[in-house]
Amino acid sequence: MSAIERAAPGDAPALKRLLEAAYRGDSARRGWNHEADILDDERVTAEELAGVLADPHTAMLVAREGDALVGCVAVTRKGAHLAYLGMLCVEPALQSSGLGRRLLDAAEERARQDGVAAMEMTVIDSRDVLIAWYERRGYRRTGETRPFPVRRDPPITFAVLEKRLTTA
């Protein structure tokens, strides 16, 4: 079973490889959760990833098997009561092993420990299977959509999903 812990700055190169392998290109097609048929550009630049790791409001959690990073998820505090979940991914060959669920649970627990009442995320709105996976875990569409940060033809839109983390 993989250990889940906070990423260190030295994990950046391995995190970059993991994110690209899980989201883009032919390697991503080995798993069910990828964007390779929608997007073909870089998922995250090395500079963006360094910024995430240095951000005091973001906790990048990683799953390790031995020395290898096999999964990750970022939790970013957006205010007193809201956190943003992003970059959840699992090595494609290990998808459907339950690791994604464990990472999601760890991210939600981290947010609860920080006193956050709700977690939100954005998902490309055409990714119905992925949205359904999150809905089975308690996330709901808010009805809000957001534009993709880079102009695409055809345009890409994000659906906003949210989950209450507290019962109060």
Stockholm file with secondary structure:
# STOCKHOLM 1.0

chainA/1-168         MSAIERAAPGDAPALKRLLEAAYRGDSARRGWNHEADILDDERVTAEELAGVLADPHTAMLVAREGDALVGCVAVTRKGAHLAYLGMLCVEPALQSSGLGRRLLDAAEERARQDGVAAMEMTVIDSRDVLIAWYERRGYRRTGETRPFPVRRDPPITFAVLEKRLTTA
#=GR chainA/1-168 SS CCEEEECCGGGHHHHHHHHHHHHSHHHHTTSSSCCTTTCCSCSSCHHHHHHHHHCTTEEEEEEEETTEEEEEEEEEECSSSEEEEEEEEECGGGTTSSHHHHHHHHHHHHHHHTTCCEEEEEEETTCHHHHHHHHTTTCEEEEEEEECSSCCSSCCEEEEEEEECCCC
#=GC SS_cons         CCEEEECCGGGHHHHHHHHHHHHSHHHHTTSSSCCTTTCCSCSSCHHHHHHHHHCTTEEEEEEEETTEEEEEEEEEECSSSEEEEEEEEECGGGTTSSHHHHHHHHHHHHHHHTTCCEEEEEEETTCHHHHHHHHTTTCEEEEEEEECSSCCSSCCEEEEEEEECCCC
//
